[in-house]
Amino acid sequence: MNRFLLGIVCGIVFGIGDVLLMIPLALPDKRTAMAGAFFDRFAIGLLACVVDMPMPAWAAGLVTGTLISIPSAIVTRKYVPILVIGAAGGAIIGLVRTRLA
């Protein structure tokens, strides 16, 4: 499969998954928080599939997921859940890229 198309699919799936995790949370502006989370995770999915780094794809996804998650973690001060989900999602998407792209 084309890596760009795979990235779009992975980004949508990861974004929707993260938004579903946010449904039970009580947030002051839930709609904005969910939109931000979706696009943050969409970017991880897309970039984890299309970047070329001199390392295995899972490691490149891990780095990409962590780096993209840092600003959201700083703004929300929810470091552990945001960084862990971003890093794990990036690594998993890197593995998916290895298998499908």
N, C-alpha and C positions, 0 to 999 in steps of 0.2 A: 504494500500500500504506500502511496505517496506520503512522505513524512509531514508535509504541511497539512494535508487532509487528516491524517492520524492525529496531529496536534490539535486540530479544531475539535475533533470528536472527543479526545481525551480531556481537553479543556472544558467542554460542555458537561461531560460526565462528572469530572472532579468538581466543577462549579456547582452543579445541581446537588451533588452529594454533600458539599459543605453547607449549602443553604438549608438542606433538609435537617442537618445537625443543629442549625440555629433556630428552628421553629419553636422548640420549647423554652428558649431563653427569653427573659424579660428585658427588653432593650428600649431606651427612650425613643429612638427613631429606627424601628425595626426594618422598614422598607429600605432606607438608605444603607443600613448596616448589611443587609442581605445582598443588595446590589453591589456594594463594595467588595464583599467577600466573594461573590460569584466572579467578578472580573479579576480579582486577585488570583483566584484558583484557575480561572480560564487562562490567564497569562502563564501560569506555571505549566499547565498542560500543553499549551502551544509551544512555549520555548523549550521545554524539556525534550520535545520531539524534534525540534529543528536546529538546536545549537550543536556545534561540533567542538568538543573539547578533547584534549589529549588524555582521556581516561575512559573507563567503561561507561556505557550509557546510563546505568543505574547511578553511578557516582556523579555524572554530569547532571542528572535529574535531581539528585540530592542537593547539590550545590545550587542549582537554579531555584529549586523550591525554597531553600533556606534564604537565599539572597532576596528573592521577591517577597518573602514573608516578613522580613525584618522591619520595613516601615510600618506595616499594619500592627505588628507586635509592639513597636515603640509608641504609636499613637494610642492604642487601646490599653497598654500596660498589661496585656494578657500574653506574656512571653511564651510560656511553656505550651499551651494548647495551640497557639497559632504557629509557632515554629515547628513543633513536632508534627502537626498535621501537614504543614507545607513541605517539610523535608521528607516525610514518609510518602506523601502523595507524589512528590517529584521522583523519588527513587522507584516507586512502583511504576510510574509512567515511563521512566527510563527502561525498566525491564520489559514493559509492553512494547516499547519502541524496538528493542532488540528482537523481539519475537515477530512483530508484524511489519516493520519497515525495512 
